[in-house]
Amino acid sequence: MKIFTTKQIAEIDQFTIKNEPIADIDLMERASLQIASWLIFTISNEKKLVFFAGPGNNGGDALAIARLMAQHDFLCEVYLIDFGKGLKGSPEINWQRLEEQRKVALHKIQSETDIPEISDDSVVLDGLFGSGLSRTLDGLPLKLVEQINQSEAKVIAIDIPSGLFGEDNSENDLAKVVRANHTLTFQFPKLSFFFPEHEEILGNWEVLPIGLHPDAVREFETPFHFVTEDFISSKMKKRSKFSHKGTFGHALLIAGSYGKMGASVLASKACLRAGVGLLTTHVPRTGYEIIQTTVPEAMCSIDRSDLMFTEYPDPEQFSAIGVGPGLGMKINSQRALKDLVKSKPGKLVLDADALNILGENKELMDLLPENTILTPHPKEFERIAGASTDSYSRLQVQINFSKQYKVIVVLKGAYTSISLPDGRIYFNTTGNPGMATAGSGDVLTGIILGVLAQDYSPEDAAILSVYFHGLSGDLCAEYNGQVAIIAGDLIDNLGHSFLILD
């Protein structure tokens, strides 16, 4: 699904109004009905609903929702912030409708003394300011936001928490933003929803469809997307009855060092479970018995070194090569990785210590084969691309890094972001905090390598693998809870995650 900027969403709204056609007030009613339906099925009608509305369309939504909830016998109060300019357009119509309905207590906030006390057992609907806001809150609106945040009431944000910008909040003061328990956003998530520093502001967010015109959604261009089940299903290849192991590629995994052979085992098992036809795992001599015993399905390539990676077999015989889990940072390993990169293997995945070696030898990044897949966590990314002060800035660095070096970056996190050389970026939507455990990244590397070797494009291999890695984690959490997840569980549940989309 596409992620549009707030400016584009406003343009899509206007396109819908013009080309459906539909009146602005009716589109507002359609959106409000979606939130009213959510509230009816989620909130007890014993709770008082307290609506805070601004003078714009976000406030107009709040007024319409209050009227709809009053029709279903919810006790509702509305507080409209009044800057002395009066309401216009659809918000004015919705205020008049509330006055005519006579079921909702209506108040105006013209000064700090008009700001009400908020009871802890009420539910606050935040409709002060929408996604078009472009400056940090101050004055009377800020006082009102502070009152909302100091209360113990449940807070539900309409479209976006007031004070939060839709994209770049690097210059915003997040202490001056409404803290919501739930955010109910219209049609598309905002880009800022995918950044970790906004988690406590957004709470749990959901996207509610409001029927914006499909032609506009299709025709408007954006580099930002988030991954859906339908998108993943469309990318999956069906296996022919006459397939054989050679059909599904031969992967080479270079992983493990003395004391870190577990990473090699996990990545090998994940690669095989991801469906690769053949796997050769290259390990130091002391890792030979470990791999042969724990992963009998893998062939073993043995390094001349007892302790570390110092050489590699001929890259030409492999469909894809993965390097990094448990590798170590010894000088001989750095030299061997440099030689491998210079040999220009066709499909390459780099993770963990392979990325740390890149960070210490940045001249190698210019030599990376096009569409090499890099899978850093934030600290590893910082080592290869430089530090950022916030997630939006880091995203821009990630996009530019992929463009500059023509590589695919899988930046791991709650919404793993996958940047492509052409500037597109995909946010993953599966996974949970239980996956923050030792070896989880090694499993992801193995999955990507296994999928990449099966003649998937590097782009599709990265997106599919991240999705199924997260989905496997979600299945683990469903069966055993998040706290108990270990990396091996992700491998064990990978087959079940494939079956869900089969």
N, C-alpha and C positions, 0 to 999 in steps of 0.2 A: 504494500500500500504506500502511496506517496505521502510525504510530509511536506506541506506547503508552508511558506512564510505567512505571517499574519497579514501582510499586505496582499499576498496572492489570495488568501482566503476571503478577504473583503471583496476582491475582484470576482471571485467565483460566486460569492453571494449576489453581486450585482448582475452577473451573467445569468444566474438562475432566475432572478426577478424579471429580467428582460426577456429571456428566451423560453421559460417554461410555458407561459409567463405566470407570475404569481406576485401579488402585492407584498410589499415589505412587511406589513402588519400580519399577513397570513403566513409568511415564512417564519416570522417571530413566533407566531402561535404554534406552528409545526414543531419548532425547536422546543418550545416550552412544554408542549404535550409529552415529548420524550422524557424530559426531566420529571414532570409530574407523575408519569407512569412509574418511573424508577422510585420516586419517593413513596408512592402508594404501596408498592410491593416491598419496600425496605424499612420504612419508618412507621412506628405505631401512631395511630391517630390520637393517642393519649398525650403525645408530645406536642408542645406548642412550637410552631414554626415562626421564627423571627427573621424577616427579610430585610436586608440592607441594600438599598438600590441607589445607583448613581443616575445622573441625568442622561446618559447615553443608551445605546442599544443593550448593553449588558444589564443596565437597570430596567430597561423595558422588558427584557426576559424575566427578571425577578418579579416585576409587577404582574405579568401574565401568569407566571407559575403560582403566585399567591392566590390569584382569582380562581385558577383551576383547582388548587388544593382546598380552598374554601367550599367549592362546589361538592367536594367529597367529605365535607364535615370536619376538616382539620381546623383547629384554632390557629389563626394566622394574624400576625402583626407586621405592618410594613413601616420602615423608617426610610424616607427619601432624603438624601443629602441635597440641600437647597443652596445653590450659589447665587440665588437672586436673579437668574436669567430665565427661569421658567422652563417647562418641558416643550419639546417639539416632536412632530412626526409620530412614529409608532409608540414611543414611551408616553407621550401625552395621551394618545388614544387609550392605552392600557391603564393609565391613571384614572381617566374618565370612566372606564368600564368598572374599575374597582369602586369608585364613588357611586355608580349606579347600582352595583351589586349589593352594597351595604352590608357585607358579611365580614369585612376585614377592617381592623382598627388601623387607621392611616395617620402617620405622623411625619413631620418634616424636621430635619436637623439643620438649623441655621447657625448654631453656635455650640461650643463645648457643653454648655448646660443642657442642651437638648439630647445629648447622647445618653441612651438608657443604660441602666444596669441590666446585665444579661444573666438570667438564672441558669444554674448549672445543668438543670434537667431539660432545657429547651434545645432546639435544633436551629442553628443559624444558617441561613442561605445567603451567601456572599455574592451580591450582584452589583458591587460598587463600580468596578472598572474592568473592562474586558482586555482582550489581547492587543488592542490598538494603543495601549498606554506606552509612552516612550520616555517618561521621566520619573524619577524617584518621588514617592509620595511625601508630602509635607502638610503643614497646617491642619485644618479641620479633618480632612480625610485620614491623615496619619493618626490623629487622636482617636478616631473611630476604629481604625485598624488595631491600634494598641488595646482598645477596650475589648475588641473581639478576641484578640490573642490572650488577654489576661483571664478571660472567662474559662470555665471548665465545660462549656457547652460543646456538643458535637458541631463541627463546621463543615458545610458542604459548599464548595466553590462552583459557581455557574460558569462553565467554559474554561476559566483560568482563575487562580487565586489573585485577588486584587493586589496590584503592585508588582507582580511578576511579569517580565517581558517575555514575548513569545520565542525569541531567539537568544540574543546576546545580553546577558546580565552581568558582564564583567565590570561595568561601571555602576551597577545597581547596588543599593544597600538592602540586603536580604532580611535585615532585622525590621525593615519597614514594609513587609509583605504579610498578607493574611496567611496564617497557618491552618490548612484545611485537613480534615480527616479523610474527605473524599473530594475528588475533582471530577465533575461530569462535563466532558468537553464535546464539542459539536463536530461530527463528521471526520475530523482528522486530529491526531495528537499534535501538540506544538513541539517544536524542536527542543525547547528547554525542558520538556518532560523527561528527556533521556539522560539528564545529567545528575550525578549523585548528590551534589550539593543542594538540589531542590527536592530531595525525597521527603524531608520533614515539612516542606511547604505544601506539596501536592497531596500527601497521603496516598491512598489508593485511587488511581485514576482509571476512568473508563471512557471509551469513545461511543457516543450515541449518534446513530445515523439520523440526518434530517433531510435527506433527499435532495442534496445539491445536484445541479445538472450534470449528468454523466459526460456530456460532451466537453464541458469545462474541465472536469477532473481528468479526462483523457488527454486533452490538448495542452493544458498548462504544464510547462516543463519545470522540473525540480531535480536537483542532484540527491535529495534526501528521500529515503524509503525506510519502511520497517517491514520485517519479514512476516508473512502470514502462512498459515497452513496450506491454503490454496496455491500460493506461489511456490512453496516447496514441492507440493504434489505435481505441479506442472513441469518441474525440473527432473523428476525421478525417471530413470530409464528402466524399461521392462527387460527382463532376461529372456533370451531365446531358449527354447527347449534344447537346441543343439549346441549350446555354449559349452566350453570346457575351461579349465583353469587358465590356459593361456589367453582366453578371451578377456579376462579381468585383470590383466596386467601383472607385472613383476616389480615389486617395490623393494627399495634398499633403505633400511633404517640404520643410521649411524648414531649410536647412543650408548651411554653407560661408561663408567670408569670405576677404578677401584673404590669400593664403598658406596657406589651409586648405581649398582646394577638394577635396582628396583625400577628406576625410571625406564630402562631399556625393556624390562619385562612388561611393564604396563603399556608402553607405547606399542610394543610388538603385538600384544594380545588385542589391543584396540584396533590396530591396523588390520589384523586378520578378521576380527569381528565385523569390521566395516565392509568386508566383502572382497578384498583383494584376492587375486588368484594365487599368487606366489609372493612370499616374503623372505628376503635375506636380511638378517640382522648382523651388522658388523660390530664386534665387541673386542675389548682387550682380551688377551689370552686367559686371564683369570676369570673372565666372564663366560667362558665357553660352556662349562658344565652347568652353570646357572641357566643359561638360555636353553640349552638342549633338554634340560630337565623340566623347566617350568613352561616352556613354549615349544612343545615337540613339533607343532605344525610349521615352525619357522626353520629355514636353513640358516646356517651360521657361517659367517665370514670372520676369520680370526686375525686380529692385528698382530704384528710382530712384537708390539709392546705388551708386557704383562699388565700394565696399569692404565693405559690411556689410548685414545685415538691418535694414530700417527700416520695412517695410510688408508687407502680405500680401493675397492675393486673397480674394474673398468666401468665407468658410468654408462657407456653405450648400451649395455645389456639390460638396463633397467627402465621401466616406464616412468618412474618418479623416484625421487630421493628425498629423504627426510633426515635432518641433522640437528642434534642439540640436547635432547633430554639426558641429564646426568653426565654430560660430556666432560666437564671440567675446563679449566682455563690455562692449562700448561702450554708452554711455548711450542712444544711439538704438535699439540692439537691445533694451536692457532695457525701454524705453518701448513698443516694438512688441510684445514678448512680453506685457507687462501688458495691452495693449489686446486682444490675441488671447485671453488667458485670460478677460477680462471679457466677451468676446463669447459665451462658453459654447459652444464647438464640441462636437458630439455625441460624438466619440471622439478622444482626445488621447493622444499619447505624448511624454514629455519626457525628454531625455537630455543628458548632457555640459554644455555651457555654459547650456542652458536650466535645468538643475538648479542651477548655480552662481548664476544670476540669482535663482532662488527663494531660495537661501541668503542673498542680500543684501537680499531684499525679502520677508521671511517673511509679511507680511500677504497676499501673493498666494495662499498655501496655502489660506486659507479660501475663496478664490474658484475653486479648481480644480473643474472638472466632476466629478461623481461617476464613479468607476471610471477616472479618468485613470491611465495607466500611467507610473510613474517608474522609470528604469533606472539607478540610481546604482552606482558602485563604492564601497567602504567609506569612502573619504575624502569623496566627494561626499555620501554619506548623512550623514556626521558634520556636514557643513556645513548640511544642512537639518534635521537631527533632534537634533543634539547628540552629544557624545562618550560612549563606553562603555569600561569597563575590560576587558571580556572578551566573548567571542562569545555566551554565554548572555544576558548583560545586554543586549547589542546586539539580540539576537533579540526580547526583550521590548519594547525601544524600537520596533523595526520593527513588531511586531504592534500596539502602541498607536498608532503613527503612522498606520497604515492605517485603524484604527478611527476615530481622531479626524477625519481629513480625508476619509474614505471614498474612498481611493485604493488602487491596486494598486502595491506596491513590489517591483521585481525587483532584489534586492540581489546583485550579481554576485560570484562567487567560485567555489571548487572545487565546492561544492554550492550553486549559486545558490539563494537562498531567495526564494520568491514569496509575499508576504503579501497577504491579501484583506481588504476592509472588514469582513467578518463575523468576522474573527479566525482563519480557517483559514490554514495555511501549508504550502507544498509545497516540498520540496527536490528539485532536479534531480539526475539521476544520470548524465548524459552529459558529455563534455568531458575535457580533459587540460591539463597545464601548458603545452603548446605554443601554446595559444590566448592566452597572456599576451603579446600582441604588438600593436603599434600598429594601430588601425583595427578590431580585433575587436569592440569595443563599438559602433562605427558600423554594422557589419554586423548585429549583433543588433537595433539600432533599426530598420534597414530591414526586417528579417524581421518584427518585431512589427507594424510599420506595414502591411506587405503582407498579413499574415494578418488583422489587425484590419479592414482595408477590405473583406474578403471576407465580411462578415456573421457572423463569429465573435464570440462574446461577448468582452469585454475579458479576463475570467478565462481562458477557453480560449485566446485569442490569446497571452497572456503565457506560459502553461504550455507550449503547443505550440511556440512560437517558441524558447524557451530550450532545450527538448529537442532540436529539430532543429539549432539552432545548435551545440550540444555534439556531437551525433551527426556533423555534418559535420566538426567538428574531429577526432573520433575516426577518421573515414575518412581525413582528411589525414595523421594520424599513422601510420595503417596503411600508407599508400602511400609516404610520404616521411620518416617520423620526426617527432618533436615539434619538434626544434630548428629545422627549416627552414620551419615553417608561417608563412605571412603571411596577412593578412586576406583578400586576394583568393582564396586557396585555399579559404577557407570558403564563399565564394559559388560557386566552381566545383564544389564537392562537395555543395552543398545539394540538387540534384536527386537525387543518389544516395541521400542520407539519406531523402528522401521515398519513394523506391522500396523501401527496406528495409521500410517499414511499409505499402506499398500492398496 
